[in-house]
Amino acid sequence: MNTKKYFITLFSFIIFSIYFTLSGIFVPFIASIPQSNGGFKTLSSQNDFYKMVDNFYDPDEFYNFRTDNQNINILANFYNTLNASSNFDVLTSFNQAIAVDIDDFNGDQRFYYNSDEFIDNSQSPTINIKALQLNQKAYEFYNIKVEGNSGIAWNSISYKDDSIPVLLGSEYKSFYKIGDIITGNYYSKNTNFEVIGFIETDCSINYKNTSNITLNTYMLIPYPSTLWEVDKTNFQFESLLYFAMINCDLLPFVEESQILKDIKSISDETGFSDFSLVGIDNFQIQHIELLLFIQKHHILFIIGFLIIFVLLNILCLYLFSHILKSIYNQSTLRKKHNKIFMLNIVIPYGSAFLLGTSLATLYIKKILPISIIIGIITLALIYLINYLFLSKFLHFSSNLQQ
């Protein structure tokens, strides 16, 4: 009898483990109900932007990736393919300060990136000056105004030599003129920044939708339009530059579902997937085709899960009643019904929930609250249904004995 009881309990544990695993995988997709504009409730973009960031939070992983030239070439291909899309614009901007020799720099403290206290306590012969790097699409999006006809010739920005044309903020005009050179360290590379013009006074940008930057005291450095392949000899500069450029904003022109399909396609094509879109779960990007299929038929999936839930509970009650009828006598039921319920329902089904949730989390590589909440509600309903059944069974058995 005990062998039979254990077999039934194990069988129930297995089928509910499978149920909770599938539930943990599909519930997040089903919960992303399509909006009228083609977006999803669980996905979000702020101010119509999608913020892309790399996933290299561990310094060792970042170092290992960027010291392999093949990885850097993959990164270049990823950015170039993104930038070629007609469904969104890649807006790359970064306020990376530039280190310049303090004795050679003509400007004063207003251009310094660090505070006066930091500079006074520093023994370094260099200082960091405020700078902003932009690609062409970001430059045009922010509508940066330049004095005269001294705009940037974007097609000529190649970074192939040690000289890069730059624009200076209006307050630099007291210290520099067009044609002057400012020497600085740019992503580990000594670079000659050639002044080609000045930004109009009080020109400002809403930097990455987080802060307003007035460019009067900034150096504006144009990013190259296309990233190039590197060999094995020396690519430290490119490894830093390319990572800075993929941490960007995407300005969409199509529905969110199409944006995610495009990004997934580009990721698959180029082989780079170590990125996230802020506010969008990675599993949704990596499984966008499944997401769209499920959302297209989400009503059927919801009905299907409800039917499976009902059938599983019917099967569970049948097995539990078989245990109660065949294994325990009436005296045992009255004295130990709570223990029986704990051993045959609470522990195995609770364990099935924990195992299924863990397996689902491993698959989608993220703990999602919606899956946990639905799983707990489902488990609570299973407990309630079986406990009510046990109470009815005890009452029915007592009436039979009388």
C-alpha positions as CSV (number, residue, x, y, z in Angstrom):
1,M,0.0,0.0,0.0
2,N,2.8,2.4,0.9
3,T,4.4,1.9,-2.5
4,K,1.2,2.7,-4.2
5,K,0.7,5.8,-2.1
6,Y,4.3,7.0,-2.8
7,F,3.8,6.3,-6.6
8,I,0.6,8.4,-6.7
9,T,2.3,11.3,-4.8
10,L,5.3,11.2,-7.0
11,F,3.2,11.1,-10.1
12,S,1.2,14.1,-8.9
13,F,4.5,15.9,-8.1
14,I,5.8,15.3,-11.7
15,I,2.7,16.5,-13.6
16,F,2.4,19.6,-11.4
17,S,6.1,20.4,-11.8
18,I,5.5,20.3,-15.6
19,Y,2.5,22.5,-15.2
20,F,4.3,25.1,-13.1
21,T,7.3,25.1,-15.5
22,L,5.1,25.8,-18.5
23,S,3.1,28.3,-16.6
24,G,6.2,30.1,-15.5
25,I,7.4,30.4,-19.1
26,F,4.1,31.3,-20.9
27,V,2.4,33.5,-18.3
28,P,4.8,36.5,-18.9
29,F,4.1,36.3,-22.6
30,I,0.3,36.0,-22.1
31,A,0.4,38.9,-19.7
32,S,1.9,41.2,-22.3
33,I,-1.5,42.2,-23.8
34,P,-1.1,44.1,-27.1
35,Q,-2.0,47.8,-27.1
36,S,-3.7,49.6,-29.9
37,N,-0.4,51.1,-31.0
38,G,1.2,47.6,-31.3
39,G,3.1,47.8,-27.9
40,F,2.9,45.6,-24.9
41,K,1.8,46.3,-21.3
42,T,4.9,44.8,-19.8
43,L,7.2,46.5,-22.2
44,S,8.0,50.2,-21.8
45,S,9.8,53.0,-23.5
46,Q,10.2,56.5,-22.0
47,N,9.5,59.6,-24.2
48,D,9.3,57.4,-27.3
49,F,13.0,56.3,-26.8
50,Y,14.4,52.8,-26.2
51,K,17.7,53.0,-24.2
52,M,20.2,50.3,-25.2
53,V,22.9,49.3,-22.7
54,D,25.5,46.6,-22.7
55,N,25.3,43.8,-20.2
56,F,29.0,43.8,-19.1
57,Y,28.7,44.7,-15.4
58,D,31.5,42.5,-14.3
59,P,34.9,44.1,-14.9
60,D,36.6,40.8,-15.7
61,E,34.0,39.8,-18.3
62,F,34.2,43.2,-19.9
63,Y,38.0,43.0,-20.0
64,N,37.9,39.5,-21.5
65,F,35.4,40.5,-24.2
66,R,37.1,43.7,-25.3
67,T,40.6,42.1,-25.5
68,D,39.5,39.8,-28.3
69,N,39.6,41.5,-31.7
70,Q,37.0,39.2,-33.1
71,N,34.5,40.4,-30.4
72,I,35.3,44.0,-31.2
73,N,34.6,43.3,-34.9
74,I,31.3,41.7,-33.9
75,L,30.5,44.8,-32.0
76,A,31.3,47.0,-35.0
77,N,29.1,44.9,-37.2
78,F,26.3,45.1,-34.7
79,Y,26.4,48.9,-34.5
80,N,26.7,49.4,-38.2
81,T,23.7,47.2,-38.9
82,L,21.7,48.9,-36.2
83,N,22.6,52.3,-37.7
84,A,21.5,51.2,-41.2
85,S,18.0,50.4,-40.1
86,S,15.2,52.5,-41.6
87,N,12.8,51.6,-38.8
88,F,14.6,53.5,-36.1
89,D,17.4,56.0,-35.6
90,V,20.4,55.2,-33.5
91,L,21.1,58.3,-31.3
92,T,24.6,57.9,-29.8
93,S,25.8,60.5,-27.3
94,F,28.2,60.3,-24.4
95,N,29.6,63.0,-22.1
96,Q,33.1,61.4,-21.8
97,A,35.5,64.0,-20.4
98,I,38.8,64.5,-22.2
99,A,42.1,64.6,-20.4
100,V,44.3,67.5,-21.5
101,D,47.7,68.7,-20.3
102,I,47.0,71.5,-17.8
103,D,50.0,73.6,-19.1
104,D,48.9,73.4,-22.7
105,F,45.2,74.1,-22.2
106,N,44.3,77.7,-22.7
107,G,40.9,77.7,-21.0
108,D,40.0,78.2,-17.3
109,Q,38.0,76.4,-14.6
110,R,34.7,76.9,-16.3
111,F,35.7,74.2,-18.8
112,Y,36.9,71.7,-16.2
113,Y,34.9,68.5,-15.7
114,N,36.0,68.0,-12.1
115,S,35.5,70.2,-9.2
116,D,38.1,72.7,-7.9
117,E,38.6,70.7,-4.8
118,F,39.3,67.5,-6.8
119,I,41.8,69.4,-9.0
120,D,43.5,71.0,-6.0
121,N,44.0,67.6,-4.4
122,S,45.2,65.9,-7.6
123,Q,48.8,65.5,-8.4
124,S,48.2,64.8,-12.1
125,P,49.6,67.0,-14.8
126,T,46.4,66.6,-16.8
127,I,42.9,67.9,-16.2
128,N,39.6,66.6,-17.5
129,I,37.6,69.0,-19.6
130,K,33.9,68.8,-20.4
131,A,33.1,67.1,-23.7
132,L,30.2,65.6,-25.5
133,Q,30.5,62.9,-28.2
134,L,27.6,62.5,-30.7
135,N,26.9,60.6,-33.9
136,Q,25.3,62.4,-36.9
137,K,21.7,61.3,-36.1
138,A,22.0,62.5,-32.5
139,Y,23.5,65.8,-33.7
140,E,20.6,66.4,-36.0
141,F,18.0,65.2,-33.5
142,Y,19.3,67.7,-30.9
143,N,19.3,70.4,-33.5
144,I,22.6,71.8,-32.5
145,K,23.2,75.2,-34.0
146,V,26.7,76.3,-35.2
147,E,27.9,79.8,-35.9
148,G,28.5,80.6,-39.5
149,N,29.0,77.8,-42.0
150,S,31.4,75.8,-39.8
151,G,29.3,72.6,-39.6
152,I,30.7,69.1,-39.4
153,A,31.5,67.3,-42.6
154,W,30.2,63.9,-41.4
155,N,31.3,61.9,-44.4
156,S,34.9,62.8,-43.6
157,I,34.9,61.7,-40.0
158,S,36.9,58.5,-40.1
159,Y,39.2,58.4,-37.0
160,K,41.9,56.9,-39.3
161,D,44.6,59.4,-38.1
162,D,45.3,61.2,-34.9
163,S,43.3,64.3,-35.8
164,I,39.6,64.8,-35.2
165,P,37.6,68.0,-36.1
166,V,35.6,69.4,-33.1
167,L,33.2,72.2,-32.3
168,L,33.7,74.3,-29.2
169,G,31.1,76.0,-27.0
170,S,30.7,79.7,-27.4
171,E,32.7,80.6,-24.3
172,Y,35.8,79.0,-25.8
173,K,36.0,81.9,-28.3
174,S,38.0,84.0,-25.8
175,F,40.7,81.3,-25.8
176,Y,40.7,79.5,-29.1
177,K,40.1,80.2,-32.8
178,I,39.2,78.1,-35.8
179,G,42.3,76.0,-36.8
180,D,43.7,75.7,-33.3
181,I,44.6,72.3,-31.9
182,I,43.8,71.0,-28.5
183,T,45.7,67.8,-27.6
184,G,44.0,65.3,-25.3
185,N,43.6,61.7,-24.4
186,Y,40.5,60.2,-26.1
187,Y,39.6,56.7,-25.1
188,S,43.2,55.9,-24.3
189,K,44.5,57.5,-27.6
190,N,46.5,60.7,-27.8
191,T,44.5,62.9,-30.2
192,N,44.7,66.3,-31.9
193,F,41.3,68.0,-31.7
194,E,41.2,70.6,-34.5
195,V,38.8,73.4,-33.9
196,I,36.5,73.9,-37.0
197,G,33.8,76.1,-35.5
198,F,31.8,77.3,-32.5
199,I,28.4,76.3,-31.2
200,E,25.8,79.1,-30.9
201,T,25.5,80.7,-27.4
202,D,23.2,78.9,-24.9
203,C,22.6,76.0,-27.3
204,S,21.4,73.1,-25.0
205,I,20.3,69.5,-25.3
206,N,18.2,67.2,-23.2
207,Y,21.0,64.6,-22.7
208,K,19.6,61.1,-22.8
209,N,16.2,62.5,-21.5
210,T,17.8,62.8,-18.0
211,S,19.5,66.2,-17.8
212,N,19.7,69.5,-19.7
213,I,23.2,70.3,-20.8
214,T,24.1,73.8,-22.0
215,L,27.0,73.5,-24.4
216,N,28.7,76.9,-23.9
217,T,31.7,75.2,-22.1
218,Y,31.8,71.9,-23.9
219,M,33.9,70.4,-26.7
220,L,31.7,68.6,-29.1
221,I,33.4,65.5,-30.7
222,P,31.7,63.8,-33.7
223,Y,31.5,60.0,-33.7
224,P,32.3,58.2,-37.0
225,S,29.4,57.2,-39.1
226,T,30.7,53.7,-39.7
227,L,32.8,51.5,-37.4
228,W,35.7,49.5,-38.9
229,E,37.2,46.1,-38.4
230,V,40.4,45.8,-36.3
231,D,43.3,43.3,-36.4
232,K,45.1,41.7,-33.5
233,T,47.8,44.3,-33.1
234,N,46.4,47.2,-31.2
235,F,42.6,47.9,-30.8
236,Q,42.3,49.3,-27.3
237,F,41.0,52.6,-28.6
238,E,38.3,50.8,-30.7
239,S,37.3,48.5,-27.9
240,L,36.4,51.5,-25.7
241,L,34.9,53.6,-28.5
242,Y,32.7,50.9,-29.8
243,F,31.2,50.1,-26.4
244,A,30.5,53.8,-25.8
245,M,28.7,53.9,-29.1
246,I,26.4,50.9,-28.6
247,N,25.1,52.4,-25.4
248,C,22.6,54.5,-27.2
249,D,19.0,55.6,-27.6
250,L,16.8,54.2,-30.4
251,L,14.1,56.5,-31.8
252,P,11.4,54.3,-33.4
253,F,9.3,55.0,-36.5
254,V,7.3,51.7,-36.4
255,E,5.4,49.7,-33.8
256,E,7.2,48.3,-30.8
257,S,6.7,44.7,-32.0
258,Q,8.5,45.5,-35.2
259,I,11.3,47.3,-33.3
260,L,11.9,44.2,-31.2
261,K,11.8,41.9,-34.3
262,D,14.3,44.0,-36.0
263,I,16.7,44.1,-33.0
264,K,16.4,40.4,-32.5
265,S,17.1,39.8,-36.2
266,I,20.2,42.1,-36.1
267,S,21.4,40.4,-32.9
268,D,21.1,37.0,-34.6
269,E,22.7,38.2,-37.8
270,T,25.7,39.8,-36.1
271,G,26.1,37.4,-33.2
272,F,26.0,40.1,-30.5
273,S,23.4,39.6,-27.8
274,D,25.0,41.0,-24.6
275,F,22.7,44.0,-24.4
276,S,19.5,45.1,-22.9
277,L,16.8,47.6,-23.7
278,V,15.9,49.5,-20.5
279,G,12.4,48.7,-19.5
280,I,12.1,45.6,-21.7
281,D,12.9,42.2,-20.5
282,N,15.6,40.4,-22.4
283,F,13.6,37.2,-22.7
284,Q,11.0,39.1,-24.7
285,I,13.7,40.3,-27.1
286,Q,15.2,36.9,-27.5
287,H,11.9,35.2,-27.9
288,I,10.0,37.9,-29.9
289,E,8.6,35.4,-32.4
290,L,7.1,33.3,-29.7
291,L,5.8,36.4,-27.9
292,L,4.0,37.6,-31.0
293,F,2.5,34.2,-31.7
294,I,1.2,33.8,-28.2
295,Q,-0.2,37.3,-28.1
296,K,-1.9,36.7,-31.4
297,H,-3.7,33.7,-29.9
298,H,-3.6,34.8,-26.2
299,I,-7.3,34.1,-25.6
300,L,-6.8,30.5,-26.7
301,F,-3.8,30.1,-24.5
302,I,-5.6,31.5,-21.5
303,I,-8.6,29.2,-22.1
304,G,-6.2,26.3,-22.6
305,F,-4.4,26.9,-19.3
306,L,-7.7,27.2,-17.5
307,I,-8.9,23.9,-19.0
308,I,-5.6,22.2,-18.1
309,F,-5.8,23.6,-14.6
310,V,-9.3,22.2,-14.1
311,L,-8.3,18.8,-15.6
312,L,-5.2,18.6,-13.4
313,N,-7.3,19.3,-10.3
314,I,-9.8,16.7,-11.2
315,L,-7.0,14.2,-11.7
316,C,-5.4,15.3,-8.4
317,L,-8.7,14.9,-6.5
318,Y,-9.2,11.5,-8.1
319,L,-5.7,10.4,-7.0
320,F,-6.1,11.9,-3.6
321,S,-9.5,10.2,-3.1
322,H,-7.9,6.9,-4.1
323,I,-5.3,7.4,-1.4
324,L,-7.9,8.2,1.2
325,K,-10.2,5.3,0.3
326,S,-7.6,2.6,-0.3
327,I,-4.8,3.3,2.2
328,Y,-6.2,5.0,5.3
329,N,-8.9,3.6,7.5
330,Q,-11.6,5.9,9.0
331,S,-9.8,6.1,12.4
332,T,-6.6,7.2,10.7
333,L,-8.4,9.8,8.7
334,R,-10.0,11.4,11.7
335,K,-6.9,11.5,13.8
336,K,-4.3,12.4,11.2
337,H,-6.1,14.2,8.4
338,N,-3.9,17.3,8.7
339,K,-0.7,15.2,8.5
340,I,-2.1,13.3,5.5
341,F,-3.0,16.6,3.8
342,M,0.5,18.0,4.5
343,L,2.4,14.9,3.3
344,N,0.3,14.2,0.2
345,I,-0.7,17.7,-1.0
346,V,1.1,20.6,0.7
347,I,4.7,19.3,0.4
348,P,4.7,17.6,-3.0
349,Y,2.7,20.4,-4.7
350,G,4.7,23.1,-3.0
351,S,7.9,21.4,-4.1
352,A,6.4,21.1,-7.7
353,F,5.8,24.9,-7.6
354,L,9.4,25.7,-6.5
355,L,10.9,23.3,-9.0
356,G,8.7,24.5,-11.9
357,T,9.3,28.2,-11.1
358,S,13.1,27.5,-10.9
359,L,13.1,25.7,-14.3
360,A,11.1,28.5,-15.9
361,T,13.5,31.1,-14.4
362,L,16.5,29.3,-15.8
363,Y,14.9,29.2,-19.2
364,I,13.9,32.9,-19.5
365,K,16.9,33.9,-17.4
366,K,14.9,36.3,-15.2
367,I,12.7,36.1,-12.2
368,L,9.4,37.7,-13.2
369,P,7.0,38.8,-10.4
370,I,3.9,38.1,-12.6
371,S,5.0,34.4,-12.8
372,I,5.5,34.1,-9.1
373,I,2.2,35.8,-8.3
374,I,0.2,33.6,-10.7
375,G,2.0,30.5,-9.4
376,I,1.3,31.3,-5.8
377,I,-2.4,32.0,-6.6
378,T,-2.6,28.7,-8.5
379,L,-1.0,26.8,-5.7
380,A,-3.3,28.4,-3.1
381,L,-6.3,27.4,-5.2
382,I,-5.0,23.8,-5.4
383,Y,-4.5,23.7,-1.6
384,L,-8.0,25.1,-1.0
385,I,-9.7,22.7,-3.4
386,N,-8.0,19.7,-2.0
387,Y,-8.6,20.8,1.6
388,L,-12.3,21.3,1.0
389,F,-12.4,17.9,-0.7
390,L,-10.7,16.4,2.4
391,S,-13.2,18.0,4.7
392,K,-16.1,16.8,2.6
393,F,-14.6,13.4,2.4
394,L,-14.3,13.2,6.2
395,H,-17.9,14.4,6.7
396,F,-19.2,11.9,4.2
397,S,-17.3,9.1,5.8
398,S,-18.6,10.0,9.2
399,N,-22.2,10.0,7.9
400,L,-21.6,6.6,6.4
401,Q,-20.4,5.2,9.7
402,Q,-23.4,6.6,11.6
